[in-house]
C-alpha cells in the first residue's frame, strides 16, 4: 500500500518537475499500458473459477449498479442545470 502511494507521489513530483517539456509520445505509451493491464485483468478474471461460476449474479449486480449510477448522474446534472438556469433567469441567488 505504501509502495503504491509512494510511487504516486514520486510521479507527481516528477510530473511537476518536467511540466514544461513536451512529451507527446507519453500519451500513446499510457494508452498502450492501459490496454495491456486490461488484457491481463481479463486473463486473471477468466482463470478464476469462482468469478466464472458467479458471472450471472455479478452481471445482474453490475447492470443494476450501472443503471443506478447513470440515473443518479442524470438527476444530479438536471438539478445542477435547473439551479444554474433558475439563478441566471430569475436573477436571484
C-alpha positions, 0 to 999 in steps of 0.5 A, a space after each residue: 500500500 505504501 509502495 503504491 502511494 509512494 510511487 504516486 507521489 514520486 510521479 507527481 513530483 516528477 510530473 511537476 518537475 518536467 511540466 514544461 517539456 513536451 512529451 507527446 509520445 507519453 500519451 500513446 505509451 499510457 494508452 498502450 499500458 492501459 490496454 495491456 493491464 486490461 488484457 491481463 485483468 481479463 486473463 486473471 478474471 477468466 482463470 478464476 473459477 469462482 468469478 466464472 461460476 458467479 458471472 450471472 449474479 455479478 452481471 445482474 449486480 453490475 447492470 443494476 449498479 450501472 443503471 443506478 449510477 447513470 440515473 443518479 448522474 442524470 438527476 444530479 446534472 438536471 438539478 445542477 442545470 435547473 439551479 444554474 438556469 433558475 439563478 441566471 433567469 430569475 436573477 436571484 441567488 
